[in-house]
């Protein structure tokens, strides 16, 4: 973050998702890549990312929940500020969006991550269910998603135990 902030040519925001959030929030010890969303994109950031990928021997991908599920209303406001370096602000992409994208995919690692978000209070079951309902009509725009299976997973998760 410090290196990107030093060398990027303009202001902007970097949102960390997936494994990067898991590492920074201490529920995972490693990740195979760093997924980010740039919004707005800081000028010059891509050349610096390319340099850092080589220096740190990491993979950086432009990937965020809104590539896989409909964008949740209010995601920017719910994204958690991490730090500001130079003219770039760094955030965790909205945990509700991350959780719903993970529930849609629902691999073993996704289950662990969602349970960690719940345990740390980063997402609340009732709000997760409400936000899922808010994107229900837009699911048709994502042909890879089976809306009924997605709904069943969200309901099972949000209805079990306490809200």
DSSP file (Angstrom, degrees, kcal/mol; ACC not computed):
  #  RESIDUE AA STRUCTURE BP1 BP2  ACC     N-H-->O    O-->H-N    N-H-->O    O-->H-N    TCO  KAPPA ALPHA  PHI   PSI    X-CA   Y-CA   Z-CA
    1    1 A X     >        0   0    0      0, 0.0     4,-2.6     0, 0.0     5,-0.2   0.000 360.0 360.0 360.0 -43.6    0.0    0.0    0.0
    2    2 A X  H  >  +     0   0    0      1,-0.2     4,-2.0     2,-0.2     5,-0.1   0.919 360.0  47.8 -62.7 -42.6    2.8    2.4    0.9
    3    3 A X  H  > S+     0   0    0      2,-0.2     4,-1.8     1,-0.2    -1,-0.2   0.909 112.3  48.5 -66.2 -42.2    4.6    1.8   -2.4
    4    4 A X  H  > S+     0   0    0      1,-0.2     4,-2.0     2,-0.2    -1,-0.2   0.934 112.1  50.1 -61.3 -44.7    1.5    2.2   -4.5
    5    5 A X  H  < S+     0   0    0     -4,-2.6    82,-0.7     1,-0.2    -1,-0.2   0.848 110.0  50.9 -63.0 -35.1    0.7    5.4   -2.7
    6    6 A X  H  < S+     0   0    0     -4,-2.0    -1,-0.2    -5,-0.2    -2,-0.2   0.878 120.6  30.4 -68.5 -38.3    4.1    6.8   -3.2
    7    7 A X  H  < S+     0   0    0     -4,-1.8    -2,-0.2    -5,-0.1    -1,-0.2   0.557  86.2 108.0-108.6  -8.7    4.3    6.2   -6.9
    8    8 A X     <  -     0   0    0     -4,-2.0    36,-0.2    -5,-0.2    79,-0.2  -0.419  64.4-136.2 -69.2 150.2    0.8    6.5   -8.3
    9    9 A X  S    S+     0   0    0     34,-3.0     2,-0.3    33,-0.1    35,-0.2   0.486  74.4  14.1 -90.6  -3.0    0.3    9.6  -10.3
   10   10 A X  S    S-     0   0    0     33,-0.7    77,-0.1     0, 0.0     2,-0.1  -0.972  85.9 -78.7-160.7 170.7   -3.1   10.7   -9.0
   11   11 A X        +     0   0    0     -2,-0.3    32,-0.3    31,-0.1     2,-0.3  -0.328  58.9 124.0 -76.1 159.9   -5.7   10.2   -6.3
   12   12 A X  E     -a   88   0A   0     75,-1.5    77,-2.3    30,-0.1     2,-0.4  -0.968  50.6 -89.3 171.4-175.2   -8.1    7.2   -6.2
   13   13 A X  E     -a   89   0A   0     27,-1.7    26,-1.8    -2,-0.3     2,-0.5  -0.953  19.3-160.5-125.5 142.0   -9.3    4.3   -4.2
   14   14 A X  E     -aB  90  38A   0     75,-2.6    77,-2.6    -2,-0.4     2,-0.5  -0.991  10.3-161.7-119.5 124.9   -8.1    0.7   -4.0
   15   15 A X  E     -aB  91  37A   0     22,-3.1    22,-1.9    -2,-0.5     2,-0.3  -0.933   7.8-148.8-109.3 122.0  -10.6   -1.8   -2.6
   16   16 A X  E     +aB  92  36A   0     75,-3.3    77,-3.0    -2,-0.5     2,-0.3  -0.691  21.4 177.4 -87.8 141.6   -9.2   -5.2   -1.4
   17   17 A X  E >   - B   0  35A   0     18,-2.3     3,-1.4    -2,-0.3    18,-0.7  -0.861  41.6  -1.7-133.8 170.0  -11.3   -8.2   -1.7
   18   18 A X  T 3> S+     0   0    0     -2,-0.3     4,-2.3     1,-0.3     3,-0.4  -0.191 126.5   7.7  58.2-128.9  -11.2  -12.0   -1.0
   19   19 A X  H 3> S+     0   0    0      1,-0.2     4,-2.7     2,-0.2    -1,-0.3   0.802 127.2  59.3 -60.8 -32.5   -7.9  -13.3    0.3
   20   20 A X  H <> S+     0   0    0     -3,-1.4     4,-2.5     2,-0.2    -1,-0.2   0.929 108.9  44.2 -63.3 -43.9   -6.4   -9.8    0.8
   21   21 A X  H  > S+     0   0    0     -4,-0.4     4,-2.3    -3,-0.4    -2,-0.2   0.931 112.2  53.4 -63.0 -44.6   -9.2   -8.9    3.2
   22   22 A X  H  <>S+     0   0    0     -4,-2.3     5,-2.3     1,-0.2     6,-1.2   0.898 111.7  45.4 -58.7 -42.0   -8.8  -12.3    4.9
   23   23 A X  H ><5S+     0   0    0     -4,-2.7     3,-1.3     1,-0.2    -1,-0.2   0.951 114.5  46.4 -65.0 -50.0   -5.1  -11.7    5.5
   24   24 A X  H 3<5S+     0   0    0     -4,-2.5    -2,-0.2     1,-0.3    -1,-0.2   0.777 114.1  48.8 -66.9 -25.4   -5.5   -8.1    6.7
   25   25 A X  T 3<5S-     0   0    0     -4,-2.3    -1,-0.3    -5,-0.2    -2,-0.2   0.410 112.5-122.1 -94.3   1.3   -8.3   -9.1    9.0
   26   26 A X  T < 5S+     0   0    0     -3,-1.3    -3,-0.2    -4,-0.3    -4,-0.1   0.782  81.3 112.0  68.1  32.3   -6.3  -12.1   10.4
   27   27 A X  S   <S+     0   0    0     -5,-2.3     2,-0.3    -6,-0.2    -4,-0.2   0.441  79.1  41.7-108.9  -0.1   -8.6  -15.0    9.6
   28   28 A X        -     0   0    0     -6,-1.2    -2,-0.2    -7,-0.1    -1,-0.2  -0.989  61.5-154.5-137.9 149.1   -6.2  -16.4    7.0
   29   29 A X  S    S+     0   0    0     -2,-0.3     2,-0.3     1,-0.2    -1,-0.1   0.618  78.3  12.6 -95.5 -15.2   -2.4  -16.8    7.0
   30   30 A X        -     0   0    0      3,-0.0     2,-0.3   -11,-0.0    -1,-0.2  -0.975  53.9-165.4-154.3 165.5   -2.0  -16.8    3.2
   31   31 A X        -     0   0    0     -2,-0.3     3,-0.1    -3,-0.1   -13,-0.0  -0.978  24.2-135.9-149.9 153.3   -3.6  -16.2   -0.1
   32   32 A X  S    S+     0   0    0     -2,-0.3    27,-0.5     1,-0.1     2,-0.3   0.680  86.3   4.7 -86.6 -16.5   -2.7  -17.1   -3.6
   33   33 A X        -     0   0    0     25,-0.1     2,-0.6    -3,-0.0    27,-0.2  -0.977  66.8-117.2-156.6 168.6   -3.5  -13.7   -5.0
   34   34 A X  E     - c   0  60A   0     25,-3.1    27,-2.6    -2,-0.3     2,-0.4  -0.961  27.6-158.7-115.0 116.0   -4.5  -10.2   -4.2
   35   35 A X  E     +Bc  17  61A   0    -18,-0.7   -18,-2.3    -2,-0.6     2,-0.3  -0.805  18.7 173.6 -96.5 132.8   -7.9   -9.2   -5.7
   36   36 A X  E     -Bc  16  62A   0     25,-2.7    27,-1.1    -2,-0.4     2,-0.4  -0.934  26.1-153.4-136.7 158.6   -8.5   -5.5   -6.0
   37   37 A X  E     -B   15   0A   0    -22,-1.9   -22,-3.1    -2,-0.3     2,-0.5  -0.996  14.9-150.1-127.0 135.8  -11.0   -3.0   -7.4
   38   38 A X  E     -B   14   0A   0     -2,-0.4     3,-0.4   -24,-0.2     2,-0.2  -0.932  13.9-172.0-107.9 123.4   -9.9    0.5   -8.4
   39   39 A X  S    S+     0   0    0    -26,-1.8     2,-0.1     1,-0.8   -27,-0.1  -0.706  85.2   8.6-160.5 100.8  -12.7    3.1   -8.1
   40   40 A X  S    S-     0   0    0     -2,-0.2   -27,-1.7   -28,-0.1    -1,-0.8   0.664 102.8-124.7 -75.4 159.5  -11.7    5.7   -9.3
   41   41 A X        -     0   0    0     -3,-0.4     2,-0.3   -29,-0.2   -27,-0.1  -0.551  19.9-129.0 -73.1 120.9   -8.6    4.4  -10.9
   42   42 A X    >   -     0   0    0     -2,-0.4     3,-1.8   -29,-0.2     4,-0.3  -0.540  31.5-106.6 -69.6 132.4   -5.5    6.3   -9.7
   43   43 A X  T 3  S+     0   0    0    -32,-0.3   -34,-3.0    -2,-0.3   -33,-0.7  -0.328 102.5  14.4 -58.1 134.3   -3.4    7.4  -12.7
   44   44 A X  T 3> S+     0   0    0    -36,-0.2     4,-1.3   -35,-0.2    -1,-0.3   0.452  87.7 121.2  83.5   0.1   -0.2    5.3  -13.1
   45   45 A X  H <>  +     0   0    0     -3,-1.8     4,-2.6     1,-0.2     5,-0.2   0.842  65.8  59.6 -69.2 -32.5   -1.3    2.6  -10.7
   46   46 A X  H  > S+     0   0    0     -4,-0.3     4,-2.2     1,-0.2    -1,-0.2   0.889 103.9  49.0 -67.7 -38.0   -1.1   -0.2  -13.3
   47   47 A X  H  > S+     0   0    0      2,-0.2     4,-1.8     1,-0.2    -1,-0.2   0.890 113.6  47.9 -67.2 -36.0    2.6    0.2  -14.0
   48   48 A X  H  X S+     0   0    0     -4,-1.3     4,-2.6     2,-0.2    -2,-0.2   0.894 109.6  52.3 -70.7 -38.7    3.3    0.3  -10.2
   49   49 A X  H  X S+     0   0    0     -4,-2.6     4,-2.7     1,-0.2    -2,-0.2   0.917 107.6  52.9 -61.5 -42.2    1.2   -2.8   -9.6
   50   50 A X  H  X S+     0   0    0     -4,-2.2     4,-1.5     1,-0.2    -1,-0.2   0.914 111.0  46.6 -59.9 -43.2    3.2   -4.6  -12.4
   51   51 A X  H  X S+     0   0    0     -4,-1.8     4,-2.5     1,-0.2    -2,-0.2   0.927 113.2  48.2 -63.7 -45.3    6.5   -3.7  -10.6
   52   52 A X  H  X S+     0   0    0     -4,-2.6     4,-2.9     1,-0.2     5,-0.3   0.860 105.0  59.1 -66.4 -35.8    5.2   -4.7   -7.2
   53   53 A X  H  X>S+     0   0    0     -4,-2.7     5,-1.4     1,-0.2     4,-0.9   0.921 111.7  41.5 -57.0 -43.7    3.9   -8.0   -8.5
   54   54 A X  H  <5S+     0   0    0     -4,-1.5    -2,-0.2     2,-0.2    -1,-0.2   0.925 115.9  48.3 -70.8 -44.9    7.5   -8.9   -9.6
   55   55 A X  H  <5S+     0   0    0     -4,-2.5    -2,-0.2     1,-0.2    -1,-0.2   0.903 123.0  32.5 -61.8 -42.4    9.2   -7.5   -6.5
   56   56 A X  H  <5S-     0   0    0     -4,-2.9    -1,-0.2    -5,-0.2    -2,-0.2   0.489 101.3-129.3 -96.0  -4.6    6.9   -9.3   -4.1
   57   57 A X  T  <5 +     0   0    0     -4,-0.9     2,-0.3    -5,-0.3    -3,-0.2   0.945  62.6 132.6  52.5  54.0    6.3  -12.4   -6.3
   58   58 A X      < -     0   0    0     -5,-1.4     2,-0.5    -6,-0.2    -1,-0.2  -0.899  57.3-122.2-128.5 159.1    2.5  -12.1   -5.9
   59   59 A X        -     0   0    0    -27,-0.5   -25,-3.1    -2,-0.3     2,-0.5  -0.893  23.5-166.0-101.8 130.0   -0.4  -12.2   -8.3
   60   60 A X  E     -c   34   0A   0     -2,-0.5     2,-0.4   -27,-0.2   -25,-0.2  -0.971   9.1-175.7-117.1 128.7   -2.7   -9.2   -8.4
   61   61 A X  E     -c   35   0A   0    -27,-2.6   -25,-2.7    -2,-0.5     2,-1.3  -0.943  32.1-125.2-125.4 146.1   -6.1   -9.5  -10.1
   62   62 A X  E     +c   36   0A   0     -2,-0.4     2,-0.3   -27,-0.2   -25,-0.2  -0.762  61.8 134.3 -85.6  96.4   -8.8   -7.0  -10.9
   63   63 A X        +     0   0    0     -2,-1.3     2,-0.3   -27,-1.1   -46,-0.1  -0.991  21.4 160.4-148.8 135.9  -11.6   -8.9   -9.3
   64   64 A X    >   -     0   0    0     -2,-0.3     3,-2.5   -29,-0.1     4,-0.4  -0.968  53.1 -95.7-150.3 163.0  -14.4   -7.8   -6.9
   65   65 A X  G >> S+     0   0    0     -2,-0.3     4,-2.4     1,-0.3     3,-2.1   0.824 117.2  66.0 -51.8 -35.1  -17.8   -9.1   -5.9
   66   66 A X  G 34 S+     0   0    0      1,-0.3    -1,-0.3     2,-0.2     5,-0.2   0.521  92.1  63.3 -72.3  -0.8  -19.6   -7.0   -8.4
   67   67 A X  G <4 S+     0   0    0     -3,-2.5    -1,-0.3     3,-0.1    -2,-0.2   0.637 116.4  28.8 -84.0 -17.5  -18.0   -9.0  -11.2
   68   68 A X  T <4 S+     0   0    0     -3,-2.1     2,-0.3    -4,-0.4    -2,-0.2   0.670 129.0  22.0-117.7 -26.7  -19.8  -12.1   -9.9
   69   69 A X  S  < S-     0   0    0     -4,-2.4    -1,-0.3    76,-0.0     3,-0.1  -0.907  97.8 -74.9-135.9 163.5  -23.0  -10.9   -8.3
   70   70 A X        -     0   0    0     -2,-0.3     2,-0.1    65,-0.1    -3,-0.1  -0.284  60.2 -94.0 -59.4 146.2  -25.1   -7.7   -8.8
   71   71 A X        -     0   0    0     -5,-0.2     2,-0.3     1,-0.1    -1,-0.1  -0.407  41.5-127.8 -60.9 130.7  -23.6   -4.6   -7.1
   72   72 A X    >   -     0   0    0     -2,-0.1     3,-1.4    -3,-0.1    -1,-0.1  -0.626  25.8-106.6 -82.2 138.2  -25.1   -4.1   -3.7
   73   73 A X  T 3  S+     0   0    0     -2,-0.3    -1,-0.1     1,-0.2    61,-0.1  -0.400 103.0  16.0 -61.5 137.4  -26.6   -0.7   -2.9
   74   74 A X  T 3> S+     0   0    0     -2,-0.1     4,-1.7     3,-0.1    -1,-0.2   0.645  77.8 140.2  78.1  15.9  -24.4    1.2   -0.5
   75   75 A X  H <> S+     0   0    0     -3,-1.4     4,-1.0     1,-0.2    19,-0.4   0.888  70.3  52.5 -62.1 -38.2  -21.2   -0.9   -1.0
   76   76 A X  H >4 S+     0   0    0      1,-0.2     3,-0.6     2,-0.2    -1,-0.2   0.924 109.0  49.2 -63.5 -43.1  -18.9    2.1   -1.0
   77   77 A X  H 34 S+     0   0    0      1,-0.2    -1,-0.2     3,-0.0    -2,-0.2   0.821 113.5  47.1 -67.0 -30.3  -20.3    3.5    2.3
   78   78 A X  H 3< S+     0   0    0     -4,-1.7    17,-0.4     2,-0.1    -1,-0.2   0.585  85.5 109.4 -87.3 -10.0  -19.9    0.0    3.9
   79   79 A X  S << S-     0   0    0     -4,-1.0     2,-0.5    -3,-0.6    14,-0.2  -0.496  72.8-124.3 -69.0 133.1  -16.4   -0.5    2.7
   80   80 A X  E     -D   92   0A   0     12,-1.2    12,-2.7    -2,-0.2     2,-0.1  -0.665  16.6-124.8 -89.3 126.3  -14.0   -0.2    5.6
   81   81 A X  E     +D   91   0A   0     -2,-0.5    10,-0.3    10,-0.2     3,-0.1  -0.427  30.5 173.2 -65.3 135.9  -11.2    2.3    5.4
   82   82 A X  E     -     0   0A   0      8,-3.3     2,-0.3     1,-0.4     9,-0.2   0.772  55.3 -42.5-106.8 -57.7   -7.7    0.8    6.0
   83   83 A X  E     -D   90   0A   0      7,-1.1     7,-3.2     2,-0.0     2,-0.4  -0.982  40.3-125.2-166.4 165.1   -5.2    3.5    5.3
   84   84 A X  E     -D   89   0A   0     -2,-0.3     2,-0.5     5,-0.2     5,-0.2  -0.997  23.6-180.0-124.9 127.5   -4.2    6.4    3.1
   85   85 A X  E >   -D   88   0A   0      3,-2.4     3,-2.2    -2,-0.4     2,-0.2  -0.990  64.3 -39.4-127.7 122.0   -0.8    6.5    1.5
   86   86 A X  T 3  S-     0   0    0     -2,-0.5   -80,-0.1     1,-0.3   -81,-0.1  -0.449 124.4 -26.2  60.6-129.4    0.0    9.4   -0.7
   87   87 A X  T 3  S+     0   0    0    -82,-0.7   -75,-1.5    -2,-0.2     2,-0.5   0.257 119.1  94.9 -98.9  11.8   -3.1   10.2   -2.7
   88   88 A X  E <   -aD  12  85A   0     -3,-2.2    -3,-2.4   -77,-0.2     2,-0.4  -0.900  57.6-156.0-111.8 130.3   -4.5    6.7   -2.6
   89   89 A X  E     -aD  13  84A   0    -77,-2.3   -75,-2.6    -2,-0.5     2,-0.4  -0.839  11.6-150.7 -98.8 139.6   -7.1    5.5    0.0
   90   90 A X  E     +aD  14  83A   0     -7,-3.2    -8,-3.3    -2,-0.4    -7,-1.1  -0.917  20.0 170.7-115.3 136.8   -7.2    1.8    0.7
   91   91 A X  E     -aD  15  81A   0    -77,-2.6   -75,-3.3    -2,-0.4     2,-0.6  -0.924  38.7-114.3-137.2 158.4  -10.4    0.0    1.8
   92   92 A X  E     -aD  16  80A   0    -12,-2.7   -12,-1.2    -2,-0.3     3,-0.2  -0.892  48.0-113.5 -86.8 125.6  -11.8   -3.5    2.4
   93   93 A X        -     0   0    0    -77,-3.0     5,-0.2    -2,-0.6   -75,-0.1  -0.355  57.7 -65.9 -57.3 140.3  -14.5   -3.9   -0.2
   94   94 A X     >  -     0   0    0    -19,-0.4     4,-2.2     1,-0.2     3,-0.2   0.073  44.8-142.9 -31.2 120.1  -17.9   -4.1    1.5
   95   95 A X  H  > S+     0   0    0    -17,-0.4     4,-3.0     1,-0.2     5,-0.2   0.800  98.8  58.4 -66.0 -29.3  -17.9   -7.3    3.6
   96   96 A X  H  > S+     0   0    0      2,-0.2     4,-2.5     1,-0.2    -1,-0.2   0.916 108.3  46.0 -65.9 -40.8  -21.6   -8.0    2.8
   97   97 A X  H  > S+     0   0    0      2,-0.2     4,-2.3    -3,-0.2    -2,-0.2   0.923 114.2  48.5 -64.5 -43.9  -20.8   -8.0   -0.9
   98   98 A X  H  X S+     0   0    0     -4,-2.2     4,-2.1     1,-0.2    -2,-0.2   0.928 111.9  49.3 -61.8 -44.5  -17.8  -10.2   -0.3
   99   99 A X  H  X S+     0   0    0     -4,-3.0     4,-2.6     1,-0.2    -2,-0.2   0.926 111.7  47.8 -62.8 -45.3  -19.9  -12.6    1.8
  100  100 A X  H  X S+     0   0    0     -4,-2.5     4,-2.3     2,-0.2    -1,-0.2   0.891 110.8  51.2 -65.3 -38.4  -22.7  -12.9   -0.8
  101  101 A X  H  X S+     0   0    0     -4,-2.3     4,-1.7     1,-0.2    -1,-0.2   0.892 112.7  47.2 -63.8 -37.5  -20.2  -13.5   -3.6
  102  102 A X  H  X S+     0   0    0     -4,-2.1     4,-3.7    -5,-0.2     5,-0.2   0.879 110.2  51.7 -70.8 -37.7  -18.7  -16.2   -1.5
  103  103 A X  H  < S+     0   0    0     -4,-2.6    -2,-0.2     1,-0.2    -1,-0.2   0.884 107.5  53.6 -65.6 -37.4  -22.1  -17.7   -0.6
  104  104 A X  H  < S+     0   0    0     -4,-2.3    -1,-0.2    -5,-0.2    -2,-0.2   0.922 120.2  32.0 -62.9 -42.7  -22.9  -17.8   -4.3
  105  105 A X  H  < S-     0   0    0     -4,-1.7    -2,-0.2    -5,-0.1    -3,-0.2   0.934  87.4-174.4 -79.5 -49.6  -19.7  -19.8   -5.1
  106  106 A X     <  +     0   0    0     -4,-3.7    -3,-0.1    -5,-0.2     2,-0.1   0.789  14.6 160.9  60.2  42.4  -19.6  -21.6   -1.8
  107  107 A X     >  -     0   0    0     -5,-0.2     4,-2.2     1,-0.1     5,-0.2  -0.357  58.5 -95.4 -75.5 168.7  -16.3  -23.5   -2.0
  108  108 A X  H  > S+     0   0    0      1,-0.2     4,-2.0     2,-0.2     5,-0.2   0.909 128.0  49.4 -54.0 -46.1  -14.8  -24.8    1.3
  109  109 A X  H  > S+     0   0    0      1,-0.2     4,-2.4     2,-0.2    -1,-0.2   0.871 108.6  54.5 -62.9 -36.6  -12.6  -21.7    1.6
  110  110 A X  H  > S+     0   0    0      2,-0.2     4,-2.7     1,-0.2     5,-0.2   0.909 106.2  51.2 -63.6 -42.2  -15.7  -19.5    1.0
  111  111 A X  H  X S+     0   0    0     -4,-2.2     4,-2.3     1,-0.2    -2,-0.2   0.927 111.1  48.0 -60.0 -45.3  -17.5  -21.2    3.9
  112  112 A X  H  X S+     0   0    0     -4,-2.0     4,-2.1     1,-0.2    -2,-0.2   0.917 112.3  49.5 -62.0 -44.1  -14.6  -20.6    6.2
  113  113 A X  H  X S+     0   0    0     -4,-2.4     4,-2.3     2,-0.2    -2,-0.2   0.915 111.0  48.4 -63.6 -43.4  -14.4  -16.9    5.2
  114  114 A X  H  X S+     0   0    0     -4,-2.7     4,-2.4     1,-0.2    -1,-0.2   0.909 110.7  51.0 -65.2 -40.9  -18.1  -16.2    5.6
  115  115 A X  H  X S+     0   0    0     -4,-2.3     4,-2.8    -5,-0.2    -1,-0.2   0.891 109.8  51.0 -62.5 -37.6  -18.0  -17.9    9.1
  116  116 A X  H  X S+     0   0    0     -4,-2.1     4,-2.3     2,-0.2     6,-0.3   0.906 108.7  51.1 -65.7 -41.0  -15.0  -15.7   10.0
  117  117 A X  H  <>S+     0   0    0     -4,-2.3     5,-2.2     2,-0.2     6,-1.1   0.908 113.3  45.6 -62.2 -41.0  -16.9  -12.6    8.8
  118  118 A X  H ><5S+     0   0    0     -4,-2.4     3,-1.3     3,-0.2    -2,-0.2   0.937 112.4  50.2 -65.8 -46.4  -19.9  -13.5   11.0
  119  119 A X  H 3<5S+     0   0    0     -4,-2.8    -2,-0.2     1,-0.3    -1,-0.2   0.854 111.9  47.9 -62.2 -35.8  -17.7  -14.4   14.0
  120  120 A X  T 3<5S-     0   0    0     -4,-2.3    -1,-0.3    -5,-0.2    -2,-0.2   0.472 113.5-118.1 -84.8  -1.0  -15.9  -11.0   13.7
  121  121 A X  T < 5S+     0   0    0     -3,-1.3    -3,-0.2    -4,-0.3    -2,-0.1   0.692  76.7 129.3  74.3  17.6  -19.2   -9.2   13.4
  122  122 A X  S   <S+     0   0    0     -5,-2.2     2,-0.4    -6,-0.3    -4,-0.2   0.763  76.7  26.7 -76.0 -25.1  -18.3   -7.8   10.0
  123  123 A X  S    S-     0   0    0     -6,-1.1     2,-0.4    -9,-0.1    -2,-0.2  -0.989  72.4-148.8-134.5 146.6  -21.6   -9.1    8.6
  124  124 A X     >  -     0   0    0     -2,-0.4     4,-2.4     1,-0.1     5,-0.2  -0.926  19.7-130.0-113.6 139.7  -24.9   -9.6   10.4
  125  125 A X  H  > S+     0   0    0     -2,-0.4     4,-2.4    38,-0.3     5,-0.2   0.890 104.9  50.4 -59.2 -44.4  -27.3  -12.3    9.2
  126  126 A X  H  > S+     0   0    0     37,-0.8     4,-2.3     1,-0.2    -1,-0.2   0.931 113.2  45.3 -61.8 -45.9  -30.4  -10.1    9.0
  127  127 A X  H  > S+     0   0    0      2,-0.2     4,-2.6     1,-0.2    -1,-0.2   0.874 110.5  55.2 -65.6 -37.3  -28.6   -7.4    7.0
  128  128 A X  H  X S+     0   0    0     -4,-2.4     4,-2.1     2,-0.2    -1,-0.2   0.922 109.3  46.9 -60.8 -44.6  -27.1  -10.1    4.7
  129  129 A X  H  X S+     0   0    0     -4,-2.4     4,-2.3     2,-0.2    -2,-0.2   0.909 112.0  50.9 -63.9 -42.3  -30.6  -11.5    4.0
  130  130 A X  H  X S+     0   0    0     -4,-2.3     4,-1.7     1,-0.2    -2,-0.2   0.918 111.0  47.6 -61.4 -43.8  -31.9   -8.0    3.3
  131  131 A X  H  X S+     0   0    0     -4,-2.6     4,-1.1     2,-0.2    -1,-0.2   0.872 108.9  54.3 -68.8 -35.6  -29.1   -7.2    0.9
  132  132 A X  H >X S+     0   0    0     -4,-2.1     3,-0.9    -5,-0.2     4,-0.8   0.946 108.1  50.3 -59.7 -46.1  -29.6  -10.5   -0.9
  133  133 A X  H >< S+     0   0    0     -4,-2.3     3,-0.6     1,-0.2     4,-0.5   0.857 104.0  59.7 -60.2 -34.8  -33.3   -9.6   -1.4
  134  134 A X  H 3< S+     0   0    0     -4,-1.7    -1,-0.2     1,-0.2    -2,-0.2   0.787 110.9  39.9 -67.3 -25.8  -32.3   -6.2   -2.8
  135  135 A X  H XX S+     0   0    0     -4,-1.1     3,-1.4    -3,-0.9     4,-0.8   0.499  86.5 100.9 -99.6  -4.3  -30.3   -7.8   -5.6
  136  136 A X  G X< S+     0   0    0     -4,-0.8     3,-1.3    -3,-0.6     4,-0.3   0.880  80.3  50.6 -47.8 -49.7  -32.8  -10.6   -6.3
  137  137 A X  G 34 S+     0   0    0     -4,-0.5     3,-0.5     1,-0.2    -1,-0.3   0.756 109.0  53.4 -64.2 -22.2  -34.4   -9.0   -9.4
  138  138 A X  G X4 S+     0   0    0     -3,-1.4     3,-2.0     1,-0.2    -1,-0.2   0.581  81.5  89.0 -88.1 -10.2  -30.9   -8.4  -10.9
  139  139 A X  G X< S+     0   0    0     -3,-1.3     3,-2.1    -4,-0.8     6,-0.3   0.790  74.1  71.0 -59.8 -27.0  -29.7  -12.0  -10.7
  140  140 A X  G 3  S+     0   0    0     -3,-0.5    -1,-0.3    -4,-0.3    -2,-0.1   0.761  88.5  64.0 -60.3 -24.0  -31.2  -12.7  -14.1
  141  141 A X  G <  S+     0   0    0     -3,-2.0     2,-0.5     1,-0.2    -1,-0.3   0.495  94.0  65.7 -77.9  -3.1  -28.4  -10.5  -15.5
  142  142 A X    X   -     0   0    0     -3,-2.1     3,-2.2    -4,-0.2    -1,-0.2  -0.787  64.3-177.3-120.7  84.6  -25.8  -13.1  -14.2
  143  143 A X  T 3  S+     0   0    0     -2,-0.5    -1,-0.1     1,-0.3    -2,-0.1   0.695  78.0  64.7 -61.9 -20.3  -26.5  -16.3  -16.2
  144  144 A X  T 3  S+     0   0    0    -76,-0.1     2,-0.4     2,-0.1    -1,-0.3   0.663  89.3  86.1 -75.1 -14.2  -23.8  -18.3  -14.3
  145  145 A X    <   -     0   0    0     -3,-2.2     2,-0.9    -6,-0.3     3,-0.1  -0.716  68.5-149.3 -91.6 134.2  -25.9  -17.9  -11.1
  146  146 A X     >  -     0   0    0     -2,-0.4     4,-2.4     1,-0.2     3,-0.2  -0.878  15.1-159.9 -94.4 100.8  -28.6  -20.3  -10.2
  147  147 A X  H  > S+     0   0    0     -2,-0.9     4,-2.6     1,-0.2    -1,-0.2   0.843  85.6  51.3 -55.6 -38.2  -30.9  -17.9   -8.3
  148  148 A X  H  > S+     0   0    0      2,-0.2     4,-2.4     1,-0.2    -1,-0.2   0.923 111.5  45.7 -68.6 -43.3  -32.8  -20.6   -6.4
  149  149 A X  H  > S+     0   0    0     -3,-0.2     4,-2.3     2,-0.2    -2,-0.2   0.907 113.9  50.4 -63.7 -40.9  -29.6  -22.4   -5.2
  150  150 A X  H  X S+     0   0    0     -4,-2.4     4,-2.4     2,-0.2    -2,-0.2   0.937 110.5  49.2 -61.0 -47.4  -28.2  -19.0   -4.2
  151  151 A X  H  X S+     0   0    0     -4,-2.6     4,-2.9    -5,-0.2     5,-0.2   0.912 109.6  51.7 -58.9 -44.7  -31.3  -18.1   -2.3
  152  152 A X  H  X S+     0   0    0     -4,-2.4     4,-2.7     1,-0.2    -1,-0.2   0.915 110.1  48.8 -61.2 -43.6  -31.4  -21.5   -0.5
  153  153 A X  H  X S+     0   0    0     -4,-2.3     4,-2.3     2,-0.2    -1,-0.2   0.923 112.9  47.5 -63.2 -43.4  -27.7  -21.1    0.6
  154  154 A X  H  X S+     0   0    0     -4,-2.4     4,-2.9     2,-0.2     5,-0.2   0.938 113.7  47.8 -63.5 -45.6  -28.4  -17.5    1.9
  155  155 A X  H  X S+     0   0    0     -4,-2.9     4,-2.1     2,-0.2     5,-0.3   0.924 111.5  49.6 -63.0 -44.5  -31.6  -18.6    3.7
  156  156 A X  H  X S+     0   0    0     -4,-2.7     4,-1.3    -5,-0.2    -1,-0.2   0.932 115.9  43.2 -59.0 -45.4  -29.9  -21.6    5.4
  157  157 A X  H  < S+     0   0    0     -4,-2.3    -2,-0.2    -5,-0.2    -1,-0.2   0.918 118.3  42.5 -67.6 -43.8  -27.0  -19.5    6.5
  158  158 A X  H  < S+     0   0    0     -4,-2.9    -1,-0.2    -5,-0.2    -2,-0.2   0.711 116.0  47.5 -81.4 -19.4  -29.0  -16.5    7.7
  159  159 A X  H  < S+     0   0    0     -4,-2.1    -1,-0.2    -5,-0.2     2,-0.2   0.703  89.9  93.0 -93.2 -20.9  -31.8  -18.5    9.4
  160  160 A X  S  < S-     0   0    0     -4,-1.3    -4,-0.0    -5,-0.3     0, 0.0  -0.504  95.6 -15.4 -74.9 141.7  -29.6  -21.0   11.4
  161  161 A X  S    S-     0   0    0     -2,-0.2     2,-0.2     2,-0.1    -3,-0.0  -0.271 114.6 -18.7  67.0-152.1  -28.7  -19.9   14.9
  162  162 A X              0   0    0      1,-0.1   -37,-0.1   -37,-0.0    -2,-0.0  -0.485 360.0 360.0 -88.0 159.1  -29.3  -16.3   16.0
  163  163 A X              0   0    0     -2,-0.2   -37,-0.8   -38,-0.1   -38,-0.3   0.430 360.0 360.0 -80.3 360.0  -29.7  -13.3   13.8
